[in-house]
Amino acid sequence: MAENTTETLVGAAVLAVAIGFGAYTAQTAGLSLGSSGYELTASFRSLEGVSVGTDVRLAGVKVGTVTEMALNPQTFRADATVTIQDGIEIPDDSAIVVASEGLLGGNFVEISPGGSPFFFSPGDEILDTQGAVSLISLLLKFVSGDSGSSGQ
């Protein structure tokens, strides 16, 4: 009888740890069951280093996530959909940029707010975009001495 009780308690403890680990993983990945928000779209030259679930930040604070990415076959640009938390209003002249956390860090999407008194509505498109900058191509330009000028 005592052996069955011990096995039951150990099994319950393992199950509780597994549920806690799953909840922590979902929270870290930006998944939540009751989250709500509104969607905005943007078209980028490059979304290198960005994937579904990537943070969208405003002034360094997470305000949303990338929820969809697709290649536009007509423009050959990467179309992204971002979901912004309810209650966060983004001025309609804002820019959206793929930024890097550092040399070894990953990329995230940063919103640079504009000064307009009007705000994006759900489903609007952010037109002012800047795609990912490839650090490798920048290093190659630096090493080769290509500054992009005529050299005079």
N, C-alpha and C positions, 0 to 999 in steps of 0.2 A: 504494500500500500504506500509506504513512504517513498519507494522507488518511482512509482507512477506520479506522485505529487512532485518530486524533484524534476522528472522529465517534463512535466506540464509547465512548471515554473521556468525552466530553462528554455523551453519552446516559446513561451510567452515573451520572455526577455529578448530572444532572437527576433521574434516578429516585431516587437516594439522598436528595436534598433533598426530593422529593415524599413519600417514605415517612416521613422525619423530621417533616415538617410535619403529615402525617396522624396520626402518633403523638402529637405535641404537642397537636393539636386534640382528639383523643380523651381525652387525659389532662386537659386543661383543662375539657372538658365533663363530666368525671366518669365517663366510660365506661372500663371495663376488662374484659378478656376473662375473667379468672379470679377476679373478685370474688365473695365470698359474704357472706351476711348473713341476717338474719331480718326479716320484715315485721311492721309494726304499722299499724293503721288509726286514723283520726281524722276527725271530722265538724266542719267549720268553717262559721261564718256567712258568711265571705268569704275567698276565696283570691286576692284581687286581687294581681297582681304575682308570683305563684308559678306555676311551670310544671313539667312533668316534667323532672327533672334538676337542680332547685333544691337547693342544699345544705341539709342538716339539721345543725345545730350544737348542741354541748353545751359550755358555758363558752367559746364562741368557736372551738372546734375542730370541724372537719367530722367527723361520725361516721356520715353516711349521706346519702341522696338521696331526693327525692320520686320515686316510680316510677310512680304512677298517680293520676289525678284524674278525678272524675265527679260530675255533678249527681245528687243523690238526688231522684227525682220525687215521693216521698211527703212528705219533710220540707223540700224546697227548700233544702237545705244542700249544701255542697261536701264530698264524701267523698274523702279522700286516703289513699293507701297510701305509707308511707315504709319504706325498707329501711335497717336499722341494721347496721353492721359487726359481724361475729362477734367475741365477746370484750368487747363493750360492753354492760353490763347497766344497764337503766334501771329505777329504782324504780317500783313500780306506782301510786304516788300523784303521779307527775310530771305537769306541764302541758306542753302544746305550743302555741306562739305563733307567729304570722306577724309577724316583726320587719323593720324597715327598716334598711338600711345608712347611711342619712342622707337629707338632702333630695333629693339627685340620684341616690343609689344605688338599687340594686334591693332586692327583698325576699328574705328567707331564712326558713327555719323553725328556730326555737330551741326546744330542750327545756329546761325548767326542772325540775331534778331535785327530787323530794320526799325525805322522810326515811324511807320505809318500808324494812323489812329484806327485803321481798319484791320480786321483779322481774317485769317483763312477760315473758310467754312468746310465742313466735312466733304471730302471728295475733291477738293481743289488741288491744283498742281502747283508745286513750287518750281518756278521757271529759272531762278538763279541757282545753278548747281556747279559744283567743282568736284571732279572725280578724284580717284586715288592717284597719288604721285608715287611712281616707282622709284624706290631708293637705289636700286641697282642701276637704272638708267642715269640717275643723277650722279652716282659715283663714277660711272663710265665717262660721262661728260667731263667731270672734274679731272679724272686721270688723263684723258686725252687732250685736255686743255681747250675743249670746245666751249667757248663762252657764248656762242650764238651771235657774236658781232663780227664785223668785217675785218677786225684786227688792226684798224687804223687809229 
